[in-house]
Amino acid sequence: QVQLVESGGGLVQAGGSLRLSCAASGRTFSSYVMGWFRQAPGNEREFVAGISRGGSRTSYADPVKGRFTIARDNTKNTVYLQMNSLKSEDTAVYYCAADGSSLLITRSENRYDYWGQGTQVTVSS
């Protein structure tokens, strides 16, 4: 069992930055591929970024490439999402998720076993 708790969301102006954190419980954090997803009102939840177990590999959705950076600190059981140059279309609830069965980063939410409660990010234009 892994429990995930996101933090760091809030209201920011377009062009600004936010850093989301996701703290995980348990002693096996480093055995999980971690991902960030988001869901805007009226939209389906979508993949944002993922990071491999050791942190050496990352993957990003096209809309956030070059603006968002995912990182993890396995000594702190935490995964981060640094979001720069925010746009109004980035407004959504952001979720972190843990995938305990995949060896590679997957963009399918169905492969993720554990989810946080979500944190709201609102970008004003």
Phi, psi and chi 1 to 4 in degrees:
 res  aa     phi    psi   chi1   chi2   chi3   chi4
   1 GLN       -  137.1  -77.8  -82.1   -4.4      -
   2 VAL  -129.6  131.5  175.1      -      -      -
   3 GLN  -109.3  134.0  -67.9 -174.4  -34.9      -
   4 LEU  -120.3  133.8  -56.2  172.3      -      -
   5 VAL  -130.5  115.9  179.1      -      -      -
   6 GLU   -88.6  154.6  -58.4   98.8  -24.7      -
   7 SER  -154.4  167.1   60.7      -      -      -
   8 GLY   103.5   -4.7      -      -      -      -
   9 GLY   -71.4  171.4      -      -      -      -
  10 GLY   163.3 -165.3      -      -      -      -
  11 LEU  -103.6  130.5  173.8   63.8      -      -
  12 VAL  -143.1  151.2   63.5      -      -      -
  13 GLN   -78.9  154.1  -71.2 -172.6  -27.1      -
  14 ALA   -55.2  136.7      -      -      -      -
  15 GLY    93.3  -11.6      -      -      -      -
  16 GLY   -84.2 -173.2      -      -      -      -
  17 SER  -132.5  152.6  -61.9      -      -      -
  18 LEU  -144.1  151.7  -79.6  176.0      -      -
  19 ARG  -122.3  119.3 -172.5  176.6   81.2  154.6
  20 LEU   -91.4  145.4  -54.5 -176.9      -      -
  21 SER  -124.1  150.8  -61.3      -      -      -
  22 CYS  -137.1  110.9  173.3      -      -      -
  23 ALA   -95.6  132.2      -      -      -      -
  24 ALA  -112.0  142.1      -      -      -      -
  25 SER   -88.6  167.0   65.5      -      -      -
  26 GLY    95.5  163.7      -      -      -      -
  27 ARG  -102.5    5.6  -65.4  174.5  -72.1  179.7
  28 THR  -116.6   27.1   58.2      -      -      -
  29 PHE   -54.7  -40.3  177.4   72.0      -      -
  30 SER   -69.3   -7.0   60.4      -      -      -
  31 SER   -93.2    2.7   66.0      -      -      -
  32 TYR  -110.8  133.2  -70.1   88.3      -      -
  33 VAL   -70.5  135.7  168.8      -      -      -
  34 MET  -114.3  145.0  -62.2  -61.3  -64.0      -
  35 GLY  -138.0  155.8      -      -      -      -
  36 TRP  -114.5  135.1  -76.0   96.4      -      -
  37 PHE  -126.1  166.4  -70.5   76.0      -      -
  38 ARG  -145.8  155.2   67.6 -174.5 -178.7 -174.1
  39 GLN  -140.0  117.4 -173.2  169.5   20.5      -
  40 ALA   -92.3  155.8      -      -      -      -
  41 PRO   -54.8  130.3  -26.1   34.9      -      -
  42 GLY    80.7   -2.1      -      -      -      -
  43 ASN  -113.2  160.6  -68.9   -3.2      -      -
  44 GLU   -78.0  158.7  -66.3 -174.6   -8.8      -
  45 ARG   -68.9  138.2 -170.6  156.2   54.6 -174.7
  46 GLU  -130.9  151.6   62.4  178.2    1.7      -
  47 PHE   -69.2  139.3  173.5   82.3      -      -
  48 VAL  -113.5  -53.5  174.7      -      -      -
  49 ALA  -159.5  154.7      -      -      -      -
  50 GLY  -142.1  157.5      -      -      -      -
  51 ILE  -141.5  141.6 -170.8  164.7      -      -
  52 SER   -71.3  172.7   60.9      -      -      -
  53 ARG   -59.1  -43.3  -63.3  173.8  179.3 -178.7
  54 GLY   -88.4  -11.5      -      -      -      -
  55 GLY    92.7    3.0      -      -      -      -
  56 SER   -82.2  -18.9   61.4      -      -      -
  57 ARG  -121.9  141.4  -62.7 -176.3  178.8 -178.7
  58 THR  -134.8  161.4   57.5      -      -      -
  59 SER  -145.8  141.1  177.2      -      -      -
  60 TYR  -132.7  146.7  -62.7   92.7      -      -
  61 ALA   -70.6  148.1      -      -      -      -
  62 ASP   -55.1  -40.9  -73.9  -16.8      -      -
  63 PRO   -63.5  -17.4  -23.4   35.8      -      -
  64 VAL  -113.7   -4.0  -52.5      -      -      -
  65 LYS   -58.0  134.3  -82.4 -178.2 -179.1  176.5
  66 GLY    84.3  -10.9      -      -      -      -
  67 ARG  -114.8  -34.8  -60.3 -171.9  -61.8  120.8
  68 PHE  -107.9  148.4  -70.3   12.1      -      -
  69 THR  -135.0  126.7  -57.7      -      -      -
  70 ILE  -100.6  142.0 -172.5  170.9      -      -
  71 ALA  -149.8  162.4      -      -      -      -
  72 ARG  -142.2  152.4   68.6 -170.3  -65.2  164.4
  73 ASP  -126.0  101.3 -174.3  -20.9      -      -
  74 ASN   -70.6  -17.8  -73.7  -15.9      -      -
  75 THR   -76.3  -20.7   66.4      -      -      -
  76 LYS  -110.5    3.0  -64.0 -178.0  178.2  179.3
  77 ASN    53.8   44.1  -77.0   10.0      -      -
  78 THR  -136.0  140.5  -57.8      -      -      -
  79 VAL  -118.8  144.2   62.6      -      -      -
  80 TYR  -121.6  155.9  -53.9   94.5      -      -
  81 LEU  -134.7  105.5 -174.3   67.1      -      -
  82 GLN   -86.9  122.4  177.1   67.0   43.9      -
  83 MET  -117.4  115.3  -54.2 -175.1  -65.1      -
  84 ASN  -115.1  163.4  -61.3  -31.9      -      -
  85 SER    49.7   49.3  -58.1      -      -      -
  86 LEU   -65.7  145.7  -77.3  160.9      -      -
  87 LYS  -121.2  161.5  -54.3  174.9 -179.7  179.4
  88 SER   -60.4  -30.9   57.2      -      -      -
  89 GLU   -73.4   -4.7   50.8  -96.9   43.7      -
  90 ASP   -83.9   -6.5  -64.9  -41.2      -      -
  91 THR   -61.6  123.8  -64.8      -      -      -
  92 ALA  -178.0  170.9      -      -      -      -
  93 VAL   -89.1  128.5  176.9      -      -      -
  94 TYR  -104.6  132.7  -76.5   71.7      -      -
  95 TYR  -120.9  140.0  -59.4   88.8      -      -
  96 CYS  -100.9  154.4   71.0      -      -      -
  97 ALA  -147.2  152.2      -      -      -      -
  98 ALA  -121.3  131.5      -      -      -      -
  99 ASP  -114.4  112.5  173.9    2.4      -      -
 100 GLY   -95.7   -1.2      -      -      -      -
 101 SER  -115.2  -19.4   57.3      -      -      -
 102 SER   -87.8  145.7  -59.5      -      -      -
 103 LEU   -88.0  -28.2  -64.1  177.6      -      -
 104 LEU  -113.2  164.8  -58.9  175.6      -      -
 105 ILE   -68.6  130.5  -60.3  166.8      -      -
 106 THR  -117.2  146.7  176.6      -      -      -
 107 ARG   -97.5   -2.1  -60.1 -174.9  174.8 -151.1
 108 SER   -86.4  121.5  171.0      -      -      -
 109 GLU   -64.5  -22.2   64.2  174.8  -69.1      -
 110 ASN   -67.3  -17.7  -65.8  -31.9      -      -
 111 ARG   -86.0  -10.4  -62.8  -59.4  -57.3  -90.3
 112 TYR   -91.0  133.1  -72.8   80.5      -      -
 113 ASP   -91.0  -33.3  -52.1  -64.4      -      -
 114 TYR  -128.7  144.3  -57.1  101.5      -      -
 115 TRP  -133.7  146.8  -67.1   82.0      -      -
 116 GLY   -82.4 -179.9      -      -      -      -
 117 GLN   -84.4  -13.9   82.5  -73.2   -8.0      -
 118 GLY    96.6  150.9      -      -      -      -
 119 THR  -136.0  135.9 -174.9      -      -      -
 120 GLN   -81.3  131.3  176.4   70.9   47.1      -
 121 VAL  -119.7  122.9  171.2      -      -      -
 122 THR  -123.3  123.8  -57.3      -      -      -
 123 VAL  -112.5  118.2 -176.4      -      -      -
 124 SER   -92.6  140.1   62.6      -      -      -
 125 SER   -95.9      -   56.6      -      -      -
